[in-house]
Amino acid sequence: MPSNQPTRDEQARALTFADALRIRAEAALLDAALPRIVTEQRDAGRPVTAIARDLDVTESYVHRIIRQYRSAQQ
């Protein structure tokens, strides 16, 4: 059954310069918050494999940002 949802390429072609500005600003916020968010998810019992898969990053990256976040909090 075909999906009525636009593909990633179709969504990308629809982006505007204003969208790019908004996304870049939000990405900067996410960069600052991601270590806390990931650590909270891990502390709540979410497996590193699931965090990595859902964020499309490697497990080693997840371990690294958790380690760096915890080190900075001490």
C-alpha positions in Angstrom: 0.0 0.0 0.0 1.6 3.3 -1.1 2.1 6.0 1.6 0.4 9.4 1.2 3.4 10.9 3.2 5.9 12.9 1.1 9.4 11.3 0.8 12.4 12.7 2.5 13.6 14.1 -0.9 10.2 15.7 -1.5 10.3 17.3 2.0 13.8 18.5 1.4 12.9 20.2 -1.9 10.1 22.1 -0.2 12.4 23.7 2.4 13.0 27.4 2.1 15.8 29.8 3.3 13.5 30.7 6.2 13.2 27.0 7.1 17.0 26.7 7.0 17.4 29.6 9.4 14.9 28.1 11.8 16.3 24.6 11.6 19.9 25.9 12.2 18.8 27.8 15.3 17.0 24.8 16.6 20.0 22.6 15.8 22.2 24.8 18.0 19.7 24.4 20.9 19.7 20.7 20.4 23.5 20.5 20.3 23.5 22.2 23.8 20.7 20.0 25.2 21.5 16.6 23.7 24.0 15.5 26.3 21.5 16.1 29.1 18.6 14.5 27.1 20.6 11.4 26.2 21.9 11.0 29.8 18.3 11.4 31.2 17.1 8.7 28.8 19.9 6.3 29.7 19.3 7.0 33.4 15.6 6.2 32.9 16.6 2.8 31.6 16.6 3.3 27.8 19.3 1.1 26.3 22.2 2.8 24.6 21.4 0.7 21.4 17.9 2.2 21.3 19.1 5.8 21.9 21.8 5.4 19.1 19.3 3.9 16.7 16.6 6.5 17.3 19.1 9.4 17.0 20.9 7.8 14.0 24.2 8.0 15.8 26.7 5.3 16.9 26.6 3.7 20.3 30.1 4.9 20.9 28.9 8.5 20.4 26.1 8.0 22.9 28.6 6.6 25.5 31.0 9.5 24.8 28.4 12.2 25.3 27.1 10.6 28.4 30.6 10.3 29.8 31.4 13.9 28.9 28.1 15.2 30.4 28.6 13.3 33.7 32.2 14.5 33.9 31.1 18.1 33.4 28.4 17.8 36.1 30.9 16.8 38.8 
